[in-house]
Amino acid sequence: MAGSRNFRISTISRKDLMALTEEAAKISGIPYVMDAYKEEAEKILEE
């Protein structure tokens, strides 16, 4: 929670979460940790 700067459970959204396994990502619809923010990271690397 602190990593996403959310110190109360009520302030966390699905966008703040990442699944640690591909299976969990498929079941929950939450992005897999290796795919989360991938597009943003690629944009930074292209600059």
Rosetta blueprint (number, residue, H / E / L):
1 M L
2 A H
3 G H
4 S H
5 R L
6 N L
7 F L
8 R L
9 I H
10 S H
11 T H
12 I L
13 S L
14 R H
15 K H
16 D H
17 L L
18 M L
19 A E
20 L L
21 T L
22 E H
23 E H
24 A H
25 A H
26 K H
27 I H
28 S H
29 G L
30 I L
31 P L
32 Y E
33 V L
34 M L
35 D L
36 A L
37 Y L
38 K H
39 E H
40 E H
41 A H
42 E H
43 K H
44 I H
45 L H
46 E H
47 E L
